[in-house]
Amino acid sequence: MEPGPVIPTYQGPNVRGLIPGLLGPPGVARPAWFPDAAGADQVVLLVVDGLGWEQLQARRALAPVLSGMHGSAITTVAPTTTATALTSITTGLTPGEHGLIGYRMDVGGDVLNVLRWHGDRQGDARRSHEPQRMQVFEPFMGAAVPVVSKAELETSAFSAAHLRGSRPTGWRVASSLPVIVGQLLRAGERFVYAYYDGVDKVAHERGFGPFYDAELRAADRLVGDLLAEMPAGTALLVTADHGQVHVGERTLPPAHDLARFVHHSSGEGRFRWLHARAGTARDLLAAASAAHGDVAWVVGREQVLDEGWFGPVVSPPVQARLGDVALVAREDVSFEDPSDSGPYPLVCRHGSLTPAEVYVPLLATVVGA
């Protein structure tokens, strides 16, 4: 029997619990799965985009600094995609609560690319879909936290949606990230949030292989440089938003027989939502199961909601952003959508609920301990 999807453990070891555990009210006990290092007077949370637990474990020799830290795997969110996961990390909420339910999501019939904040119909969507209204919850428990990430991300609409109210301190070359974090800590900051995207970019562009291995070594050195800049007694926690699978050229068009039932698509290659024409949702589910059940979990919207893929509560406005049938890749394939394209073909991808994509590291250490 084929294993089922890995449903995120939102009430247990999950990325959504990190910020509440770190910045929650004093006197409230942290979850049992939290690392002891989180109790340090100063803490840095580093998110390494795209660094899945399985990929790291298979290459431990390439990452001696990370491998020397204490920790284990936790789950990310569904879908396993950057826009959704980063928003869950910063807000401490499930996707069903914060509402940024995917990379490309349907908003009143227009499909919004959440990272670029562009709609399929109109391009720049900042006015029609104001970021602060699309995601209304304050990040970091309402605290004005320093955020150390790429400088060009500071003014993006997605940053406005998931980082507003923070204090951005951008870097233009990766070597500056440890220096900036060290300066903030020495200035007395109790908590610093840092974000690095190199691993994800290389995996997308080059896949697994020598380029990925070289980038993992570089990311590990970056963590080492960060620890060298941090004052004694400071804790570093490292996590990720999702893992990766190597898809290569195995991109499948939705079966021709589905076209008469499909109005449009949203989501992404490994978690492709099909939006049914009026009155055809059941027929679409049956046809999609017959066509793609050999490589994907083919599920209807109600099953996704009933099984809590996006958390126990998904409000009606957020439900309206979902499609009717999801093609959730079980094998190392993706599902094509001509409207979902970028500057280059993606070699490694994510979005689905396989172990390689869902499990991410939560590693911790205290400088000088």
ABEGO torsion letter per residue (X at the ends): XBBBBBBBBAABBBAAAAAAAAABBBGBBBBAABBAAAABABBBBBBBBGBBAAAAAAAAAABAAAAABBEBBBBBBOBBBAAAAAAAAAAGBBAAAAGBAEABBBBGGBBBBAAAGBBAAAEBAAAABBAAAABABBBGGGBBBBBBBBAAAAABAAAAAAABGBBBBBBABAAAAAAAAAAAAAAGBABBBBBBAAAAAAAAAAEBEAAAAAAAAAAAAAAAAAAAABBBGBBBBBBBABBBBBAEABBBBBBAAAAAABABBBEBAABBBBBBBBGAAAAAAAAAAAAAAAABBBBBAAAAAAAGAAEABBBAAAAAABBABBBBBABBBBBBBAABBBABBBABBBGBABAAAABBBBBBBBBGX
